[in-house]
Amino acid sequence: MILESHARRGVRIPPASLPMASFGATAVVAGGIVAAATASAPSQPAAWASAYLVLVVGVVQVALAVGLGLLAVRPITGSMQAWAFGLFNLGNAAVLVGTLLDGTGGGVWIVDLGGVLLLAAMGLLLYYVRGARRSWLLALYVGVVGVIVVSMPIGLVLSRV
């Protein structure tokens, strides 16, 4: 129904959004695989990594890719999508690696780097939808970005505890 109402107005998800959405869907599957592989000997890091892959790398990425495709007033070029996709996924990779390396004592700065990259990605993703018509879809998109922007500093603090 959401896509139908936008399709009637001639709005389509641009092909440039498909890699980001596809990678997000793959992350959901990867999170499930991590959960299944570690179910016989569960650990806090494995459970956290699985949840992070599913919720942040996966669900949030799909939501942002689809939202960007539906809300962008100006055409989203491949390079614009590549910047957002690259920053988002490099940031998430750094958060995952840094958190999992934390037991070695060298992971905190990697988590910080990931946080900075994720915040940059969020800024770009908001910039790309500037001028979009006010709607519940825009509010939802901004809300998803807001959750990441607010939770990132909290996560950075918690990574030091």
Helices and strands as residue ranges (DSSP letters): H 2-8, G 15-17, H 18-37, H 44-52, I 53-60, H 61-71, H 78-100, G 102-104, H 108-128, H 136-158
